[in-house]
Amino acid sequence: MMKNTEKGRSFDGWFSGRMYEWGTGLAGLRLRFMRTAAMAMPLRRGMEVLDLGCGTAALGRAVAERVGPEGHVVGVDLAEKQLDYARFVTADSSVPFTFHQASMDALPFEPDSFDAVLSSLAFHEVPSEVRRGALTETARVLRPGGFFGLVDWSRPRFGLSALFWLPVLLFEHNSDNWKNTYPDLCQPLGLIQETDVYLGSAIRCQVFRKETS
């Protein structure tokens, strides 16, 4: 089931792990989509990457193909059962994976720890104050010159896949995602927008680069 907590929705219980992947797969969010998302980001071999709201490590597995065995993918999520499944599906990976149960606005990492911080379809699952805290934490743990890659739904442009998001969109016209407030929220933190592309009719990929001085 899905539990609502003060830090956001936690996908635990029966709707976690394999069932969660089956459900998101019906929405077209399979590994192929995650590979497309990873290709839209300036990932390089050997990078240390943090995945916020990693879930079953769907994006993390696509990222691992880009950073290679020299890299390292770290995931954080609220749901322990999601993390258990993520550990299971990455156990045989040649790329090191590490997972932590934590909220994205309270990260257990030192400043300047990562070359990239990513999040895929997790920001809309948390309250506004957690999103803002997550951006502050992202700026803290990113190394200068590193980047933040945000993949999430946004105001639809066209296409049938937007119908999947319709139940959410009907009640979210004033949200950060609908208005895309992220460039304005990121800039004071030294995260400057570098790219902004749609990966479909309603899912957007934005990259923000941390200033070096």
C-alpha positions as semicolon CSV with decimal commas, in nm:
position;residue;x (nm);y (nm);z (nm)
1;M;0,000;0,000;0,000
2;M;0,098;0,365;-0,016
3;K;0,149;0,541;0,318
4;N;0,122;0,916;0,360
5;T;0,384;1,051;0,599
6;E;0,488;1,403;0,694
7;K;0,781;1,360;0,455
8;G;0,570;1,240;0,160
9;R;0,419;0,924;0,014
10;S;0,599;0,603;0,102
11;F;0,539;0,308;-0,132
12;D;0,544;0,019;0,109
13;G;0,338;-0,294;0,166
14;W;0,196;-0,483;-0,131
15;F;0,246;-0,194;-0,375
16;S;0,622;-0,200;-0,360
17;G;0,905;-0,380;-0,530
18;R;0,793;-0,593;-0,824
19;M;0,432;-0,473;-0,803
20;Y;0,547;-0,111;-0,808
21;E;0,758;-0,177;-1,117
22;W;0,462;-0,347;-1,284
23;G;0,239;-0,046;-1,213
24;T;0,488;0,212;-1,333
25;G;0,559;-0,006;-1,635
26;L;0,194;0,023;-1,737
27;A;0,248;0,399;-1,738
28;G;0,541;0,361;-1,977
29;L;0,808;0,417;-1,712
30;R;1,012;0,110;-1,794
31;L;1,391;0,079;-1,821
32;R;1,375;0,213;-2,176
33;F;1,225;0,539;-2,049
34;M;1,482;0,561;-1,768
35;R;1,760;0,512;-2,022
36;T;1,616;0,802;-2,221
37;A;1,616;1,012;-1,904
38;A;1,975;0,915;-1,825
39;M;2,081;1,004;-2,181
40;A;1,933;1,352;-2,132
41;M;2,180;1,418;-1,849
42;P;2,555;1,489;-1,873
43;L;2,660;1,168;-1,700
44;R;3,017;1,042;-1,738
45;R;3,204;0,728;-1,642
46;G;3,334;0,724;-1,288
47;M;3,078;0,964;-1,145
48;E;2,950;0,945;-0,786
49;V;2,571;0,980;-0,826
50;L;2,295;1,026;-0,567
51;D;1,936;0,926;-0,654
52;L;1,670;1,099;-0,440
53;G;1,352;0,896;-0,391
54;C;1,520;0,608;-0,569
55;G;1,236;0,357;-0,526
56;T;1,330;0,031;-0,696
57;A;1,644;0,186;-0,851
58;A;1,486;0,204;-1,196
59;L;1,669;0,525;-1,281
60;G;1,975;0,410;-1,089
61;R;2,011;0,102;-1,309
62;A;1,999;0,318;-1,622
63;V;2,249;0,558;-1,468
64;A;2,482;0,269;-1,385
65;E;2,510;0,191;-1,756
66;R;2,647;0,543;-1,806
67;V;2,886;0,574;-1,509
68;G;3,029;0,223;-1,541
69;P;3,210;0,010;-1,280
70;E;3,432;0,305;-1,191
71;G;3,128;0,496;-1,074
72;H;2,902;0,463;-0,772
73;V;2,523;0,500;-0,743
74;V;2,373;0,587;-0,404
75;G;1,996;0,578;-0,348
76;V;1,779;0,720;-0,072
77;D;1,411;0,648;-0,018
78;L;1,150;0,655;0,259
79;A;1,027;0,298;0,199
80;E;1,242;0,016;0,331
81;K;1,063;-0,242;0,112
82;Q;1,147;-0,040;-0,199
83;L;1,509;-0,032;-0,086
84;D;1,508;-0,407;-0,021
85;Y;1,394;-0,466;-0,379
86;A;1,647;-0,215;-0,511
87;R;1,924;-0,404;-0,332
88;F;1,796;-0,731;-0,478
89;V;1,786;-0,615;-0,842
90;T;2,129;-0,448;-0,823
91;A;2,308;-0,722;-0,629
92;D;2,483;-0,859;-0,938
93;S;2,564;-0,522;-1,092
94;S;2,926;-0,449;-1,181
95;V;2,858;-0,093;-1,065
96;P;2,863;-0,037;-0,686
97;F;2,523;0,053;-0,538
98;T;2,453;0,175;-0,184
99;F;2,108;0,244;-0,036
100;H;1,991;0,444;0,266
101;Q;1,649;0,492;0,422
102;A;1,622;0,869;0,452
103;S;1,415;1,169;0,353
104;M;1,548;1,377;0,066
105;D;1,548;1,690;0,282
106;A;1,774;1,535;0,550
107;L;2,058;1,359;0,370
108;P;2,319;1,163;0,571
109;F;2,613;1,277;0,358
110;E;2,899;1,524;0,389
111;P;2,908;1,845;0,180
112;D;3,053;1,814;-0,172
113;S;3,009;1,434;-0,178
114;F;2,860;1,379;-0,526
115;D;2,923;1,466;-0,889
116;A;2,550;1,444;-0,963
117;V;2,223;1,438;-0,772
118;L;1,919;1,302;-0,958
119;S;1,552;1,250;-0,888
120;S;1,296;1,076;-1,103
121;L;0,920;1,117;-1,042
122;A;0,969;1,162;-0,668
123;F;0,946;1,539;-0,612
124;H;0,571;1,545;-0,678
125;E;0,524;1,282;-0,405
126;V;0,653;1,506;-0,124
127;P;0,519;1,824;0,042
128;S;0,633;2,166;-0,073
129;E;0,857;2,218;0,230
130;V;1,030;1,885;0,170
131;R;1,094;1,977;-0,195
132;R;1,257;2,302;-0,087
133;G;1,461;2,125;0,177
134;A;1,568;1,867;-0,081
135;L;1,695;2,141;-0,312
136;T;1,894;2,296;-0,027
137;E;2,040;1,956;0,057
138;T;2,116;1,893;-0,310
139;A;2,318;2,214;-0,329
140;R;2,501;2,114;-0,011
141;V;2,607;1,762;-0,115
142;L;2,690;1,849;-0,477
143;R;3,048;1,921;-0,566
144;P;3,113;2,255;-0,742
145;G;3,055;2,202;-1,113
146;G;2,832;1,902;-1,045
147;F;2,475;1,885;-1,166
148;F;2,122;1,821;-1,042
149;G;1,897;1,628;-1,280
150;L;1,523;1,650;-1,213
151;V;1,277;1,426;-1,399
152;D;0,912;1,474;-1,310
153;W;0,572;1,556;-1,454
154;S;0,508;1,910;-1,569
155;R;0,235;2,104;-1,746
156;P;0,141;1,882;-2,043
157;R;0,219;1,981;-2,397
158;F;0,053;1,715;-2,610
159;G;0,010;1,339;-2,647
160;L;-0,195;1,055;-2,504
161;S;0,053;0,972;-2,228
162;A;-0,058;1,289;-2,048
163;L;-0,386;1,107;-1,972
164;F;-0,201;0,897;-1,713
165;W;-0,125;1,212;-1,516
166;L;-0,473;1,360;-1,554
167;P;-0,595;1,262;-1,204
168;V;-0,291;1,439;-1,058
169;L;-0,301;1,738;-1,292
170;L;-0,664;1,819;-1,216
171;F;-0,571;1,907;-0,859
172;E;-0,220;2,044;-0,910
173;H;-0,260;2,361;-1,115
174;N;-0,087;2,564;-0,843
175;S;0,193;2,318;-0,771
176;D;0,566;2,357;-0,826
177;N;0,546;2,102;-1,106
178;W;0,260;2,269;-1,294
179;K;0,413;2,615;-1,265
180;N;0,770;2,481;-1,294
181;T;0,905;2,696;-1,015
182;Y;1,226;2,491;-0,999
183;P;1,454;2,731;-1,192
184;D;1,356;3,013;-0,956
185;L;1,400;2,790;-0,648
186;C;1,738;2,657;-0,763
187;Q;1,906;2,982;-0,868
188;P;1,950;3,132;-0,517
189;L;2,113;2,802;-0,415
190;G;2,375;2,835;-0,688
191;L;2,208;2,578;-0,913
192;I;2,176;2,731;-1,258
193;Q;1,955;2,574;-1,523
194;E;2,151;2,426;-1,809
195;T;1,896;2,224;-2,008
196;D;1,520;2,177;-2,014
197;V;1,359;1,911;-2,234
198;Y;1,036;1,712;-2,239
199;L;1,078;1,334;-2,250
200;G;0,710;1,292;-2,339
201;S;0,392;1,489;-2,330
202;A;0,398;1,549;-1,954
203;I;0,739;1,447;-1,820
204;R;1,019;1,699;-1,816
205;C;1,394;1,660;-1,761
206;Q;1,579;1,963;-1,629
207;V;1,950;1,990;-1,550
208;F;2,092;2,247;-1,312
209;R;2,467;2,304;-1,274
210;K;2,621;2,401;-0,940
211;E;2,827;2,715;-0,966
212;T;3,201;2,675;-0,913
213;S;3,254;3,001;-0,725
